[in-house]
């Protein structure tokens, strides 16, 4: 699956359960809650457990790498 299809699936087809139904700090529970169309899949690249705290922007570079800008003081 290419990156564009993956992002389109997340942006258009992602349905999350109502707030409070899952542990917001558990990336596995969050990933399991995704409802994607047949043939699509979601992959966890990083989480707060792995050090990504308060991401404020993401960008793909020409080599297909994902860069994340984060700030522990955002939005203050």
mmCIF file of the N, C-alpha and C atoms, coordinates in Angstrom:
data_MODEL
# 
_entry.id   MODEL 
# 
loop_
_atom_site.group_PDB 
_atom_site.id 
_atom_site.type_symbol 
_atom_site.label_atom_id 
_atom_site.label_alt_id 
_atom_site.label_comp_id 
_atom_site.label_asym_id 
_atom_site.label_entity_id 
_atom_site.label_seq_id 
_atom_site.pdbx_PDB_ins_code 
_atom_site.Cartn_x 
_atom_site.Cartn_y 
_atom_site.Cartn_z 
_atom_site.occupancy 
_atom_site.B_iso_or_equiv 
_atom_site.pdbx_formal_charge 
_atom_site.auth_seq_id 
_atom_site.auth_comp_id 
_atom_site.auth_asym_id 
_atom_site.auth_atom_id 
_atom_site.pdbx_PDB_model_num 
ATOM 1   N N  . UNK A 1 1  ? 0.852   -1.170 0.000  1.00 0.00 ? 1  UNK A N  1 
ATOM 2   C CA . UNK A 1 1  ? 0.000   0.000  0.000  1.00 0.00 ? 1  UNK A CA 1 
ATOM 3   C C  . UNK A 1 1  ? 0.898   1.235  0.000  1.00 0.00 ? 1  UNK A C  1 
ATOM 4   N N  . UNK A 1 2  ? 0.561   2.206  -0.820 1.00 0.00 ? 2  UNK A N  1 
ATOM 5   C CA . UNK A 1 2  ? 1.390   3.400  -0.851 1.00 0.00 ? 2  UNK A CA 1 
ATOM 6   C C  . UNK A 1 2  ? 0.972   4.397  0.229  1.00 0.00 ? 2  UNK A C  1 
ATOM 7   N N  . UNK A 1 3  ? 1.829   5.346  0.487  1.00 0.00 ? 3  UNK A N  1 
ATOM 8   C CA . UNK A 1 3  ? 1.619   6.324  1.558  1.00 0.00 ? 3  UNK A CA 1 
ATOM 9   C C  . UNK A 1 3  ? 0.357   7.143  1.330  1.00 0.00 ? 3  UNK A C  1 
ATOM 10  N N  . UNK A 1 4  ? 0.077   7.533  0.094  1.00 0.00 ? 4  UNK A N  1 
ATOM 11  C CA . UNK A 1 4  ? -1.101  8.339  -0.194 1.00 0.00 ? 4  UNK A CA 1 
ATOM 12  C C  . UNK A 1 4  ? -2.378  7.575  0.144  1.00 0.00 ? 4  UNK A C  1 
ATOM 13  N N  . UNK A 1 5  ? -2.444  6.312  -0.240 1.00 0.00 ? 5  UNK A N  1 
ATOM 14  C CA . UNK A 1 5  ? -3.622  5.507  0.072  1.00 0.00 ? 5  UNK A CA 1 
ATOM 15  C C  . UNK A 1 5  ? -3.773  5.334  1.573  1.00 0.00 ? 5  UNK A C  1 
ATOM 16  N N  . UNK A 1 6  ? -2.661  5.140  2.266  1.00 0.00 ? 6  UNK A N  1 
ATOM 17  C CA . UNK A 1 6  ? -2.703  4.993  3.713  1.00 0.00 ? 6  UNK A CA 1 
ATOM 18  C C  . UNK A 1 6  ? -3.247  6.244  4.374  1.00 0.00 ? 6  UNK A C  1 
ATOM 19  N N  . UNK A 1 7  ? -2.740  7.411  3.989  1.00 0.00 ? 7  UNK A N  1 
ATOM 20  C CA . UNK A 1 7  ? -3.198  8.659  4.589  1.00 0.00 ? 7  UNK A CA 1 
ATOM 21  C C  . UNK A 1 7  ? -4.650  8.952  4.227  1.00 0.00 ? 7  UNK A C  1 
ATOM 22  N N  . UNK A 1 8  ? -5.046  8.617  3.008  1.00 0.00 ? 8  UNK A N  1 
ATOM 23  C CA . UNK A 1 8  ? -6.441  8.805  2.606  1.00 0.00 ? 8  UNK A CA 1 
ATOM 24  C C  . UNK A 1 8  ? -7.358  7.918  3.443  1.00 0.00 ? 8  UNK A C  1 
ATOM 25  N N  . UNK A 1 9  ? -6.929  6.703  3.677  1.00 0.00 ? 9  UNK A N  1 
ATOM 26  C CA . UNK A 1 9  ? -7.742  5.791  4.482  1.00 0.00 ? 9  UNK A CA 1 
ATOM 27  C C  . UNK A 1 9  ? -7.904  6.318  5.894  1.00 0.00 ? 9  UNK A C  1 
ATOM 28  N N  . UNK A 1 10 ? -6.827  6.817  6.456  1.00 0.00 ? 10 UNK A N  1 
ATOM 29  C CA . UNK A 1 10 ? -6.926  7.362  7.809  1.00 0.00 ? 10 UNK A CA 1 
ATOM 30  C C  . UNK A 1 10 ? -7.765  8.628  7.837  1.00 0.00 ? 10 UNK A C  1 
ATOM 31  N N  . UNK A 1 11 ? -7.566  9.487  6.858  1.00 0.00 ? 11 UNK A N  1 
ATOM 32  C CA . UNK A 1 11 ? -8.281  10.757 6.859  1.00 0.00 ? 11 UNK A CA 1 
ATOM 33  C C  . UNK A 1 11 ? -9.757  10.628 6.556  1.00 0.00 ? 11 UNK A C  1 
ATOM 34  N N  . UNK A 1 12 ? -10.133 9.684  5.695  1.00 0.00 ? 12 UNK A N  1 
ATOM 35  C CA . UNK A 1 12 ? -11.518 9.587  5.255  1.00 0.00 ? 12 UNK A CA 1 
ATOM 36  C C  . UNK A 1 12 ? -12.312 8.471  5.924  1.00 0.00 ? 12 UNK A C  1 
ATOM 37  N N  . UNK A 1 13 ? -11.643 7.414  6.326  1.00 0.00 ? 13 UNK A N  1 
ATOM 38  C CA . UNK A 1 13 ? -12.376 6.237  6.770  1.00 0.00 ? 13 UNK A CA 1 
ATOM 39  C C  . UNK A 1 13 ? -12.161 5.879  8.232  1.00 0.00 ? 13 UNK A C  1 
ATOM 40  N N  . UNK A 1 14 ? -11.398 6.663  8.936  1.00 0.00 ? 14 UNK A N  1 
ATOM 41  C CA . UNK A 1 14 ? -11.094 6.340  10.326 1.00 0.00 ? 14 UNK A CA 1 
ATOM 42  C C  . UNK A 1 14 ? -12.288 6.656  11.206 1.00 0.00 ? 14 UNK A C  1 
ATOM 43  N N  . UNK A 1 15 ? -12.781 5.664  11.894 1.00 0.00 ? 15 UNK A N  1 
ATOM 44  C CA . UNK A 1 15 ? -13.896 5.870  12.819 1.00 0.00 ? 15 UNK A CA 1 
ATOM 45  C C  . UNK A 1 15 ? -13.436 5.421  14.197 1.00 0.00 ? 15 UNK A C  1 
ATOM 46  N N  . UNK A 1 16 ? -13.405 6.343  15.126 1.00 0.00 ? 16 UNK A N  1 
ATOM 47  C CA . UNK A 1 16 ? -12.954 6.035  16.475 1.00 0.00 ? 16 UNK A CA 1 
ATOM 48  C C  . UNK A 1 16 ? -14.151 5.886  17.402 1.00 0.00 ? 16 UNK A C  1 
ATOM 49  N N  . UNK A 1 17 ? -14.040 5.048  18.425 1.00 0.00 ? 17 UNK A N  1 
ATOM 50  C CA . UNK A 1 17 ? -15.128 4.935  19.382 1.00 0.00 ? 17 UNK A CA 1 
ATOM 51  C C  . UNK A 1 17 ? -15.280 6.230  20.173 1.00 0.00 ? 17 UNK A C  1 
ATOM 52  N N  . UNK A 1 18 ? -16.389 6.350  20.869 1.00 0.00 ? 18 UNK A N  1 
ATOM 53  C CA . UNK A 1 18 ? -16.658 7.547  21.664 1.00 0.00 ? 18 UNK A CA 1 
ATOM 54  C C  . UNK A 1 18 ? -15.569 7.750  22.710 1.00 0.00 ? 18 UNK A C  1 
ATOM 55  N N  . UNK A 1 19 ? -15.317 8.999  23.052 1.00 0.00 ? 19 UNK A N  1 
ATOM 56  C CA . UNK A 1 19 ? -14.278 9.348  24.025 1.00 0.00 ? 19 UNK A CA 1 
ATOM 57  C C  . UNK A 1 19 ? -14.499 8.594  25.323 1.00 0.00 ? 19 UNK A C  1 
ATOM 58  N N  . UNK A 1 20 ? -13.445 8.075  25.875 1.00 0.00 ? 20 UNK A N  1 
ATOM 59  C CA . UNK A 1 20 ? -13.523 7.390  27.155 1.00 0.00 ? 20 UNK A CA 1 
ATOM 60  C C  . UNK A 1 20 ? -13.716 5.889  27.046 1.00 0.00 ? 20 UNK A C  1 
ATOM 61  N N  . UNK A 1 21 ? -13.968 5.347  25.855 1.00 0.00 ? 21 UNK A N  1 
ATOM 62  C CA . UNK A 1 21 ? -14.178 3.916  25.711 1.00 0.00 ? 21 UNK A CA 1 
ATOM 63  C C  . UNK A 1 21 ? -12.877 3.125  25.674 1.00 0.00 ? 21 UNK A C  1 
ATOM 64  N N  . UNK A 1 22 ? -11.759 3.790  25.408 1.00 0.00 ? 22 UNK A N  1 
ATOM 65  C CA . UNK A 1 22 ? -10.495 3.075  25.371 1.00 0.00 ? 22 UNK A CA 1 
ATOM 66  C C  . UNK A 1 22 ? -9.426  3.877  26.108 1.00 0.00 ? 22 UNK A C  1 
ATOM 67  N N  . UNK A 1 23 ? -8.373  3.180  26.461 1.00 0.00 ? 23 UNK A N  1 
ATOM 68  C CA . UNK A 1 23 ? -7.261  3.807  27.170 1.00 0.00 ? 23 UNK A CA 1 
ATOM 69  C C  . UNK A 1 23 ? -6.484  4.660  26.182 1.00 0.00 ? 23 UNK A C  1 
ATOM 70  N N  . UNK A 1 24 ? -6.573  5.983  26.314 1.00 0.00 ? 24 UNK A N  1 
ATOM 71  C CA . UNK A 1 24 ? -5.929  6.877  25.353 1.00 0.00 ? 24 UNK A CA 1 
ATOM 72  C C  . UNK A 1 24 ? -4.409  6.794  25.390 1.00 0.00 ? 24 UNK A C  1 
ATOM 73  N N  . UNK A 1 25 ? -3.847  6.189  26.418 1.00 0.00 ? 25 UNK A N  1 
ATOM 74  C CA . UNK A 1 25 ? -2.397  6.050  26.520 1.00 0.00 ? 25 UNK A CA 1 
ATOM 75  C C  . UNK A 1 25 ? -1.897  4.701  26.006 1.00 0.00 ? 25 UNK A C  1 
ATOM 76  N N  . UNK A 1 26 ? -2.798  3.853  25.534 1.00 0.00 ? 26 UNK A N  1 
ATOM 77  C CA . UNK A 1 26 ? -2.414  2.534  25.052 1.00 0.00 ? 26 UNK A CA 1 
ATOM 78  C C  . UNK A 1 26 ? -2.456  2.516  23.528 1.00 0.00 ? 26 UNK A C  1 
ATOM 79  N N  . UNK A 1 27 ? -1.290  2.581  22.861 1.00 0.00 ? 27 UNK A N  1 
ATOM 80  C CA . UNK A 1 27 ? -1.286  2.609  21.399 1.00 0.00 ? 27 UNK A CA 1 
ATOM 81  C C  . UNK A 1 27 ? -1.888  1.355  20.772 1.00 0.00 ? 27 UNK A C  1 
ATOM 82  N N  . UNK A 1 28 ? -1.763  0.204  21.410 1.00 0.00 ? 28 UNK A N  1 
ATOM 83  C CA . UNK A 1 28 ? -2.340  -1.023 20.864 1.00 0.00 ? 28 UNK A CA 1 
ATOM 84  C C  . UNK A 1 28 ? -3.867  -0.961 20.865 1.00 0.00 ? 28 UNK A C  1 
ATOM 85  N N  . UNK A 1 29 ? -4.454  -0.417 21.933 1.00 0.00 ? 29 UNK A N  1 
ATOM 86  C CA . UNK A 1 29 ? -5.910  -0.275 21.997 1.00 0.00 ? 29 UNK A CA 1 
ATOM 87  C C  . UNK A 1 29 ? -6.390  0.725  20.958 1.00 0.00 ? 29 UNK A C  1 
ATOM 88  N N  . UNK A 1 30 ? -5.668  1.807  20.778 1.00 0.00 ? 30 UNK A N  1 
ATOM 89  C CA . UNK A 1 30 ? -6.029  2.810  19.781 1.00 0.00 ? 30 UNK A CA 1 
ATOM 90  C C  . UNK A 1 30 ? -5.958  2.221  18.372 1.00 0.00 ? 30 UNK A C  1 
ATOM 91  N N  . UNK A 1 31 ? -4.893  1.518  18.074 1.00 0.00 ? 31 UNK A N  1 
ATOM 92  C CA . UNK A 1 31 ? -4.730  0.902  16.758 1.00 0.00 ? 31 UNK A CA 1 
ATOM 93  C C  . UNK A 1 31 ? -5.830  -0.133 16.498 1.00 0.00 ? 31 UNK A C  1 
ATOM 94  N N  . UNK A 1 32 ? -6.185  -0.902 17.514 1.00 0.00 ? 32 UNK A N  1 
ATOM 95  C CA . UNK A 1 32 ? -7.231  -1.920 17.372 1.00 0.00 ? 32 UNK A CA 1 
ATOM 96  C C  . UNK A 1 32 ? -8.605  -1.296 17.144 1.00 0.00 ? 32 UNK A C  1 
ATOM 97  N N  . UNK A 1 33 ? -8.782  -0.037 17.520 1.00 0.00 ? 33 UNK A N  1 
ATOM 98  C CA . UNK A 1 33 ? -10.089 0.617  17.377 1.00 0.00 ? 33 UNK A CA 1 
ATOM 99  C C  . UNK A 1 33 ? -10.338 1.150  15.965 1.00 0.00 ? 33 UNK A C  1 
ATOM 100 N N  . UNK A 1 34 ? -9.326  1.205  15.112 1.00 0.00 ? 34 UNK A N  1 
ATOM 101 C CA . UNK A 1 34 ? -9.494  1.734  13.760 1.00 0.00 ? 34 UNK A CA 1 
ATOM 102 C C  . UNK A 1 34 ? -10.411 0.821  12.946 1.00 0.00 ? 34 UNK A C  1 
ATOM 103 N N  . UNK A 1 35 ? -11.303 1.437  12.189 1.00 0.00 ? 35 UNK A N  1 
ATOM 104 C CA . UNK A 1 35 ? -12.170 0.706  11.274 1.00 0.00 ? 35 UNK A CA 1 
ATOM 105 C C  . UNK A 1 35 ? -11.822 1.170  9.866  1.00 0.00 ? 35 UNK A C  1 
ATOM 106 N N  . UNK A 1 36 ? -11.097 0.332  9.151  1.00 0.00 ? 36 UNK A N  1 
ATOM 107 C CA . UNK A 1 36 ? -10.612 0.680  7.817  1.00 0.00 ? 36 UNK A CA 1 
ATOM 108 C C  . UNK A 1 36 ? -11.334 -0.128 6.759  1.00 0.00 ? 36 UNK A C  1 
ATOM 109 N N  . UNK A 1 37 ? -11.420 0.393  5.545  1.00 0.00 ? 37 UNK A N  1 
ATOM 110 C CA . UNK A 1 37 ? -12.055 -0.359 4.460  1.00 0.00 ? 37 UNK A CA 1 
ATOM 111 C C  . UNK A 1 37 ? -11.247 -1.609 4.110  1.00 0.00 ? 37 UNK A C  1 
ATOM 112 N N  . UNK A 1 38 ? -11.898 -2.595 3.502  1.00 0.00 ? 38 UNK A N  1 
ATOM 113 C CA . UNK A 1 38 ? -11.179 -3.821 3.109  1.00 0.00 ? 38 UNK A CA 1 
ATOM 114 C C  . UNK A 1 38 ? -9.961  -3.497 2.240  1.00 0.00 ? 38 UNK A C  1 
ATOM 115 N N  . UNK A 1 39 ? -8.868  -4.181 2.538  1.00 0.00 ? 39 UNK A N  1 
ATOM 116 C CA . UNK A 1 39 ? -7.642  -3.988 1.766  1.00 0.00 ? 39 UNK A CA 1 
ATOM 117 C C  . UNK A 1 39 ? -6.714  -2.933 2.337  1.00 0.00 ? 39 UNK A C  1 
ATOM 118 N N  . UNK A 1 40 ? -7.147  -2.204 3.347  1.00 0.00 ? 40 UNK A N  1 
ATOM 119 C CA . UNK A 1 40 ? -6.310  -1.181 3.968  1.00 0.00 ? 40 UNK A CA 1 
ATOM 120 C C  . UNK A 1 40 ? -5.841  -1.659 5.325  1.00 0.00 ? 40 UNK A C  1 
ATOM 121 N N  . UNK A 1 41 ? -4.731  -1.113 5.770  1.00 0.00 ? 41 UNK A N  1 
ATOM 122 C CA . UNK A 1 41 ? -4.218  -1.434 7.095  1.00 0.00 ? 41 UNK A CA 1 
ATOM 123 C C  . UNK A 1 41 ? -3.568  -0.191 7.683  1.00 0.00 ? 41 UNK A C  1 
ATOM 124 N N  . UNK A 1 42 ? -3.525  -0.135 9.003  1.00 0.00 ? 42 UNK A N  1 
ATOM 125 C CA . UNK A 1 42 ? -2.865  0.961  9.703  1.00 0.00 ? 42 UNK A CA 1 
ATOM 126 C C  . UNK A 1 42 ? -1.683  0.373  10.457 1.00 0.00 ? 42 UNK A C  1 
ATOM 127 N N  . UNK A 1 43 ? -0.574  1.081  10.438 1.00 0.00 ? 43 UNK A N  1 
ATOM 128 C CA . UNK A 1 43 ? 0.632   0.637  11.123 1.00 0.00 ? 43 UNK A CA 1 
ATOM 129 C C  . UNK A 1 43 ? 1.066   1.699  12.107 1.00 0.00 ? 43 UNK A C  1 
ATOM 130 N N  . UNK A 1 44 ? 1.487   1.276  13.287 1.00 0.00 ? 44 UNK A N  1 
ATOM 131 C CA . UNK A 1 44 ? 1.992   2.185  14.297 1.00 0.00 ? 44 UNK A CA 1 
ATOM 132 C C  . UNK A 1 44 ? 3.481   2.428  14.036 1.00 0.00 ? 44 UNK A C  1 
ATOM 133 N N  . UNK A 1 45 ? 3.832   3.682  13.804 1.00 0.00 ? 45 UNK A N  1 
ATOM 134 C CA . UNK A 1 45 ? 5.229   4.042  13.566 1.00 0.00 ? 45 UNK A CA 1 
ATOM 135 C C  . UNK A 1 45 ? 5.904   4.515  14.842 1.00 0.00 ? 45 UNK A C  1 
ATOM 136 N N  . UNK A 1 46 ? 5.182   5.236  15.670 1.00 0.00 ? 46 UNK A N  1 
ATOM 137 C CA . UNK A 1 46 ? 5.740   5.772  16.907 1.00 0.00 ? 46 UNK A CA 1 
ATOM 138 C C  . UNK A 1 46 ? 4.600   6.092  17.853 1.00 0.00 ? 46 UNK A C  1 
ATOM 139 N N  . UNK A 1 47 ? 4.908   6.155  19.125 1.00 0.00 ? 47 UNK A N  1 
ATOM 140 C CA . UNK A 1 47 ? 3.891   6.482  20.126 1.00 0.00 ? 47 UNK A CA 1 
ATOM 141 C C  . UNK A 1 47 ? 4.546   7.230  21.274 1.00 0.00 ? 47 UNK A C  1 
ATOM 142 N N  . UNK A 1 48 ? 3.726   7.693  22.196 1.00 0.00 ? 48 UNK A N  1 
ATOM 143 C CA . UNK A 1 48 ? 4.271   8.366  23.368 1.00 0.00 ? 48 UNK A CA 1 
ATOM 144 C C  . UNK A 1 48 ? 5.138   7.421  24.194 1.00 0.00 ? 48 UNK A C  1 
ATOM 145 N N  . UNK A 1 49 ? 4.826   6.144  24.150 1.00 0.00 ? 49 UNK A N  1 
ATOM 146 C CA . UNK A 1 49 ? 5.657   5.164  24.867 1.00 0.00 ? 49 UNK A CA 1 
ATOM 147 C C  . UNK A 1 49 ? 7.069   5.105  24.294 1.00 0.00 ? 49 UNK A C  1 
ATOM 148 N N  . UNK A 1 50 ? 7.207   5.484  23.017 1.00 0.00 ? 50 UNK A N  1 
ATOM 149 C CA . UNK A 1 50 ? 8.517   5.450  22.355 1.00 0.00 ? 50 UNK A CA 1 
ATOM 150 C C  . UNK A 1 50 ? 9.149   6.826  22.269 1.00 0.00 ? 50 UNK A C  1 
ATOM 151 N N  . UNK A 1 51 ? 8.581   7.803  22.971 1.00 0.00 ? 51 UNK A N  1 
ATOM 152 C CA . UNK A 1 51 ? 9.219   9.105  23.050 1.00 0.00 ? 51 UNK A CA 1 
ATOM 153 C C  . UNK A 1 51 ? 8.621   10.227 22.228 1.00 0.00 ? 51 UNK A C  1 
ATOM 154 N N  . UNK A 1 52 ? 7.571   9.978  21.444 1.00 0.00 ? 52 UNK A N  1 
ATOM 155 C CA . UNK A 1 52 ? 6.949   11.056 20.678 1.00 0.00 ? 52 UNK A CA 1 
ATOM 156 C C  . UNK A 1 52 ? 5.891   11.702 21.572 1.00 0.00 ? 52 UNK A C  1 
ATOM 157 N N  . UNK A 1 53 ? 6.226   12.866 22.119 1.00 0.00 ? 53 UNK A N  1 
ATOM 158 C CA . UNK A 1 53 ? 5.348   13.563 23.051 1.00 0.00 ? 53 UNK A CA 1 
ATOM 159 C C  . UNK A 1 53 ? 4.819   14.829 22.405 1.00 0.00 ? 53 UNK A C  1 
ATOM 160 N N  . UNK A 1 54 ? 3.512   14.994 22.405 1.00 0.00 ? 54 UNK A N  1 
ATOM 161 C CA . UNK A 1 54 ? 2.844   16.177 21.876 1.00 0.00 ? 54 UNK A CA 1 
ATOM 162 C C  . UNK A 1 54 ? 3.338   16.564 20.482 1.00 0.00 ? 54 UNK A C  1 
ATOM 163 N N  . UNK A 1 55 ? 3.123   15.699 19.489 1.00 0.00 ? 55 UNK A N  1 
ATOM 164 C CA . UNK A 1 55 ? 3.527   16.055 18.129 1.00 0.00 ? 55 UNK A CA 1 
ATOM 165 C C  . UNK A 1 55 ? 2.711   17.245 17.631 1.00 0.00 ? 55 UNK A C  1 
ATOM 166 N N  . UNK A 1 56 ? 3.369   18.180 16.962 1.00 0.00 ? 56 UNK A N  1 
ATOM 167 C CA . UNK A 1 56 ? 2.669   19.356 16.467 1.00 0.00 ? 56 UNK A CA 1 
ATOM 168 C C  . UNK A 1 56 ? 2.686   19.439 14.945 1.00 0.00 ? 56 UNK A C  1 
ATOM 169 N N  . UNK A 1 57 ? 3.565   18.681 14.285 1.00 0.00 ? 57 UNK A N  1 
ATOM 170 C CA . UNK A 1 57 ? 3.580   18.632 12.825 1.00 0.00 ? 57 UNK A CA 1 
ATOM 171 C C  . UNK A 1 57 ? 4.317   17.387 12.376 1.00 0.00 ? 57 UNK A C  1 
ATOM 172 N N  . UNK A 1 58 ? 3.854   16.809 11.258 1.00 0.00 ? 58 UNK A N  1 
ATOM 173 C CA . UNK A 1 58 ? 4.555   15.680 10.651 1.00 0.00 ? 58 UNK A CA 1 
ATOM 174 C C  . UNK A 1 58 ? 4.790   16.003 9.182  1.00 0.00 ? 58 UNK A C  1 
ATOM 175 N N  . UNK A 1 59 ? 5.841   15.419 8.621  1.00 0.00 ? 59 UNK A N  1 
ATOM 176 C CA . UNK A 1 59 ? 6.169   15.656 7.212  1.00 0.00 ? 59 UNK A CA 1 
ATOM 177 C C  . UNK A 1 59 ? 6.907   14.435 6.679  1.00 0.00 ? 59 UNK A C  1 
ATOM 178 N N  . UNK A 1 60 ? 6.539   13.993 5.486  1.00 0.00 ? 60 UNK A N  1 
ATOM 179 C CA . UNK A 1 60 ? 7.261   12.933 4.780  1.00 0.00 ? 60 UNK A CA 1 
ATOM 180 C C  . UNK A 1 60 ? 8.334   13.589 3.926  1.00 0.00 ? 60 UNK A C  1 
ATOM 181 N N  . UNK A 1 61 ? 9.535   13.038 3.908  1.00 0.00 ? 61 UNK A N  1 
ATOM 182 C CA . UNK A 1 61 ? 10.562  13.582 3.024  1.00 0.00 ? 61 UNK A CA 1 
ATOM 183 C C  . UNK A 1 61 ? 10.607  12.782 1.716  1.00 0.00 ? 61 UNK A C  1 
ATOM 184 N N  . UNK A 1 62 ? 11.479  13.194 0.806  1.00 0.00 ? 62 UNK A N  1 
ATOM 185 C CA . UNK A 1 62 ? 11.562  12.579 -0.523 1.00 0.00 ? 62 UNK A CA 1 
ATOM 186 C C  . UNK A 1 62 ? 11.993  11.111 -0.468 1.00 0.00 ? 62 UNK A C  1 
ATOM 187 N N  . UNK A 1 63 ? 12.610  10.692 0.636  1.00 0.00 ? 63 UNK A N  1 
ATOM 188 C CA . UNK A 1 63 ? 13.047  9.301  0.781  1.00 0.00 ? 63 UNK A CA 1 
ATOM 189 C C  . UNK A 1 63 ? 12.004  8.435  1.484  1.00 0.00 ? 63 UNK A C  1 
ATOM 190 N N  . UNK A 1 64 ? 10.823  9.019  1.776  1.00 0.00 ? 64 UNK A N  1 
ATOM 191 C CA . UNK A 1 64 ? 9.758   8.249  2.410  1.00 0.00 ? 64 UNK A CA 1 
ATOM 192 C C  . UNK A 1 64 ? 9.837   8.187  3.916  1.00 0.00 ? 64 UNK A C  1 
ATOM 193 N N  . UNK A 1 65 ? 10.720  8.968  4.501  1.00 0.00 ? 65 UNK A N  1 
ATOM 194 C CA . UNK A 1 65 ? 10.848  8.985  5.959  1.00 0.00 ? 65 UNK A CA 1 
ATOM 195 C C  . UNK A 1 65 ? 9.833   9.958  6.558  1.00 0.00 ? 65 UNK A C  1 
ATOM 196 N N  . UNK A 1 66 ? 9.341   9.633  7.740  1.00 0.00 ? 66 UNK A N  1 
ATOM 197 C CA . UNK A 1 66 ? 8.407   10.498 8.450  1.00 0.00 ? 66 UNK A CA 1 
ATOM 198 C C  . UNK A 1 66 ? 9.163   11.267 9.521  1.00 0.00 ? 66 UNK A C  1 
ATOM 199 N N  . UNK A 1 67 ? 9.060   12.598 9.476  1.00 0.00 ? 67 UNK A N  1 
ATOM 200 C CA . UNK A 1 67 ? 9.694   13.465 10.461 1.00 0.00 ? 67 UNK A CA 1 
ATOM 201 C C  . UNK A 1 67 ? 8.599   14.072 11.329 1.00 0.00 ? 67 UNK A C  1 
ATOM 202 N N  . UNK A 1 68 ? 8.816   14.109 12.636 1.00 0.00 ? 68 UNK A N  1 
ATOM 203 C CA . UNK A 1 68 ? 7.826   14.629 13.573 1.00 0.00 ? 68 UNK A CA 1 
ATOM 204 C C  . UNK A 1 68 ? 8.453   15.746 14.399 1.00 0.00 ? 68 UNK A C  1 
ATOM 205 N N  . UNK A 1 69 ? 7.751   16.876 14.444 1.00 0.00 ? 69 UNK A N  1 
ATOM 206 C CA . UNK A 1 69 ? 8.167   17.967 15.332 1.00 0.00 ? 69 UNK A CA 1 
ATOM 207 C C  . UNK A 1 69 ? 7.308   17.856 16.583 1.00 0.00 ? 69 UNK A C  1 
ATOM 208 N N  . UNK A 1 70 ? 7.957   17.906 17.722 1.00 0.00 ? 70 UNK A N  1 
ATOM 209 C CA . UNK A 1 70 ? 7.226   17.786 18.976 1.00 0.00 ? 70 UNK A CA 1 
ATOM 210 C C  . UNK A 1 70 ? 7.677   18.859 19.958 1.00 0.00 ? 70 UNK A C  1 
ATOM 211 N N  . UNK A 1 71 ? 6.846   19.130 20.935 1.00 0.00 ? 71 UNK A N  1 
ATOM 212 C CA . UNK A 1 71 ? 7.163   20.105 21.957 1.00 0.00 ? 71 UNK A CA 1 
ATOM 213 C C  . UNK A 1 71 ? 6.524   19.705 23.263 1.00 0.00 ? 71 UNK A C  1 
ATOM 214 N N  . UNK A 1 72 ? 7.319   19.554 24.297 1.00 0.00 ? 72 UNK A N  1 
ATOM 215 C CA . UNK A 1 72 ? 6.759   19.170 25.588 1.00 0.00 ? 72 UNK A CA 1 
ATOM 216 C C  . UNK A 1 72 ? 6.001   20.319 26.237 1.00 0.00 ? 72 UNK A C  1 
ATOM 217 N N  . UNK A 1 73 ? 6.173   21.522 25.716 1.00 0.00 ? 73 UNK A N  1 
ATOM 218 C CA . UNK A 1 73 ? 5.471   22.675 26.292 1.00 0.00 ? 73 UNK A CA 1 
ATOM 219 C C  . UNK A 1 73 ? 4.293   23.141 25.444 1.00 0.00 ? 73 UNK A C  1 
ATOM 220 N N  . UNK A 1 74 ? 4.028   22.487 24.320 1.00 0.00 ? 74 UNK A N  1 
ATOM 221 C CA . UNK A 1 74 ? 2.905   22.872 23.456 1.00 0.00 ? 74 UNK A CA 1 
ATOM 222 C C  . UNK A 1 74 ? 1.591   22.595 24.170 1.00 0.00 ? 74 UNK A C  1 
ATOM 223 N N  . UNK A 1 75 ? 0.613   23.464 24.178 1.00 0.00 ? 75 UNK A N  1 
ATOM 224 C CA . UNK A 1 75 ? 0.499   24.730 23.466 1.00 0.00 ? 75 UNK A CA 1 
ATOM 225 C C  . UNK A 1 75 ? 0.866   25.944 24.302 1.00 0.00 ? 75 UNK A C  1 
ATOM 226 N N  . UNK A 1 76 ? 1.506   25.749 25.411 1.00 0.00 ? 76 UNK A N  1 
ATOM 227 C CA . UNK A 1 76 ? 1.871   26.889 26.271 1.00 0.00 ? 76 UNK A CA 1 
ATOM 228 C C  . UNK A 1 76 ? 2.955   27.759 25.668 1.00 0.00 ? 76 UNK A C  1 
# 
